[in-house]
Amino acid sequence: MRPAPTPTDVTPARVFSRGRLEVEVHPDRAALGRAAAAAVADHLKQAVAREGRAAAIFASAPSQDEFLAALRADGKIPWDRITAFHLDEYVGLPAGHPASFRRFLADRLFSRVPVRAFHGLAGDAPDAEAECARYAALLREAQPGLVVLGIGENGHLAFIDPPVCDFAEPRDVRVVELDEACRRQQVHDGAFVTLAAVPRTALSLSIPVLLKVPRAIAVVPGPAKRAAVKAALDGPVTCACPASVLRRHPDARLYLDVESAAGLEDPC
């Protein structure tokens, strides 16, 4: 595993592990965001230096705001050599919709840096299954070396909620039905005003394709994620908490703040 970043402003308050998963706890959201951004920037720079290009998958949620702000502030990332993807998108939403995850990442990052390409999942494609196949082919061609994840309040990864979770799912990208806990989180996050406005289906990368990406970084701040973090780290590895599977990833690091880490069992 790679060592944690060493500059003072990204030094974690605690570091421990659960299975293969390394965990950092930072004093607050801003420090967490800087630390995760430093790790992602370092990975991208090294990949470009080694291979001439890089590809990465990004998460879209308010929990990523501090991380994305710190990442775009790094003026040395060779974005013109980087191809970007994202984890999921609502079925039926056009790219310009305020809650679209394509728009989220464009507004916060990819309209502000000279990225080589940002491939969006077209939630408004006329044939959702064909769109899943198209995106899966792009992923296979690009072979991303890094995925940045969040963890949902119900423990989901991407939009793989517990009821649709399958650690052996054969498809790389799939159409999923969103459970009510996930849909309520979108209201809590301010993406939609009412539960009725939240789409019931989405396109999502599957758990197996996420585990195939060589390196994973999860950015999970805030008290709303406390129960999901505890289930992911201290509970069994099961689809009841899809994020628990990160403990099986060969090179994953989870970035928490003191609020999301509160209630964890003593890691020592």
FENJO-V27458 format. One record per run of one state. SS is the DSSP state (2 for helix, 1 for strand, 0 for the rest). FROM is the first residue (numbers start at 1). TO is the last residue. If there is no record, write none. Layout:
ss=SS from=FROM to=TO
ss=SS from=FROM to=TO
This chain:
ss=0 from=1 to=7
ss=2 from=8 to=10
ss=0 from=11 to=13
ss=1 from=14 to=18
ss=0 from=19 to=20
ss=1 from=21 to=26
ss=0 from=27 to=28
ss=2 from=29 to=51
ss=0 from=52 to=53
ss=1 from=54 to=58
ss=0 from=59 to=61
ss=2 from=62 to=73
ss=0 from=74 to=78
ss=2 from=79 to=81
ss=1 from=82 to=86
ss=0 from=87 to=87
ss=1 from=88 to=90
ss=0 from=91 to=100
ss=2 from=101 to=110
ss=0 from=111 to=116
ss=1 from=117 to=118
ss=0 from=119 to=127
ss=2 from=128 to=142
ss=0 from=143 to=145
ss=1 from=146 to=149
ss=0 from=150 to=156
ss=1 from=157 to=157
ss=0 from=158 to=159
ss=1 from=160 to=160
ss=0 from=161 to=161
ss=2 from=162 to=164
ss=0 from=165 to=172
ss=1 from=173 to=177
ss=0 from=178 to=179
ss=2 from=180 to=188
ss=0 from=189 to=194
ss=2 from=195 to=197
ss=0 from=198 to=200
ss=1 from=201 to=205
ss=0 from=206 to=206
ss=2 from=207 to=212
ss=0 from=213 to=214
ss=1 from=215 to=220
ss=0 from=221 to=222
ss=2 from=223 to=234
ss=0 from=235 to=238
ss=2 from=239 to=248
ss=0 from=249 to=251
ss=1 from=252 to=257
ss=2 from=258 to=261
ss=0 from=262 to=268
